[in-house]
Amino acid sequence: MEKLDIRDIVKAIKATVESHELEKKGQYCRWLWQNAKGDRDLGSTAYGCADAANILYTINDFYCDDATRNARIAELQALQDPETGMFMEDTHHTIHTTAHCTGAIQLFDAKPLYEIKGLKKYLDKDALYNLLEGNDRANELQYRARSVHDVDTWLNSLNWSNNPWTFSHLGAGVYAALANSDEITEEFQQNYFEWFWENADDVTGLWRKGYASRANNERSELAPIYYYMAGTFHYLFNHEYAKMPLRYPEKLIDCCIRMYTEENGLPKSFNQSIGFLEVDWLFCINRASRQTAHRRDEVKALIEDFAVNMVTYLRSLDYKTHDGFNDLHALFGTVCALAELQSALPGKIITEKPMRLVLDRRPFI
């Protein structure tokens, strides 16, 4: 594989973040323009401020003066509910928003202003396992109806049959929010990873046992197999942060290779859009390959093919007008994939400064 010089892409990414900065120091919007539905908040939001910080950290352009740093921290900290300690925003479940905002604050070596009281119940093993197993239907955690997600679909419990991807935000976010806020306990951590060890699927290496293997056999009543891969990614970055082993890394590699090479393994939009699914797949196959030599040459070849396709696609865009490229949250997913590629392919992805994946510092994206 020839070297891929992406300095021009990184320059466009930086310019995009700068274009989203609002008049008040520390404030960023997620979007620059309205959509057809007219439901975008074009002001300063959690996913504008958090992802501006995330992206600038990742492209290694995070340094700023003390006044700017303090303003960025204060803007994020102000989003926290002082009673529950949770962060809320209309586009995502409050657990996702809490994990995402605490992760951004952590980049500044800072903490939220208040304890994450809304998640403290999960320090109890029974409550944690009820959440992870999908039995937490009576959870009293505050959340509100959203314009894009009906409240009935946002039951605070994991849905392993129909939507393991979206609901992984809860199962992963609980751990990440507590870890990013330095409120995690040794007992909670032990309970958390024991559950995932026991519930790893021995056919696919994905989570959860019994569901992912059935989806792998194209059982129509379950979500597509790539939903389980994307959900697994969220639990995997917690494992990476805590330096915990995968139970079936070889099976996970087999599954990711099959997903990439078979016609129906991934959606047609894969590597042809701005978002997170690309880093989900890349992180899963690359991090699993760090734990085993299984099919290593094939893994490298697929990652190289993925890299060429991604860079080719990104170069085809009009950065100033492309809707996804100008959605800071979606753009952050793509930026994470570029950072993981640079790590996976030493010397092949050329940037002015080395990129830094936030997941190598703390969990959750």
Secondary structure, DSSP 8 states (H G I E B T S, - for coil): ---EE-HHHHHHHHHHHHHTB-SSTT-BBS-SS--TT-----SB-HHHHHHHHHHHHHTT-----HHHHHHHHHHHHTTB-TTT--B-BTTB-HHHHHHHHHHHHHHTT---SS--GGGGGGGSHHHHHHHHTT--TT--------SSS-GGGG-SS--TTT-HHHHHHHHHHHHHHHHHTT---HHHHHHHHHHHHHTB-TTTS-BSTTTHHHHHTT-TTS--HHHHHHHHHHHHHHHHHHT---S-HHHHHHHHHHHHHSTTTS-TTTTSSSSSHHHHHHHHHHHHHTS--TTHHHHHHHHHHHHHHHHHHHHTS-TTT-TTTT-HHHHHHHHHHHHHHHHHSTTTEE-SS----GGGTSS--
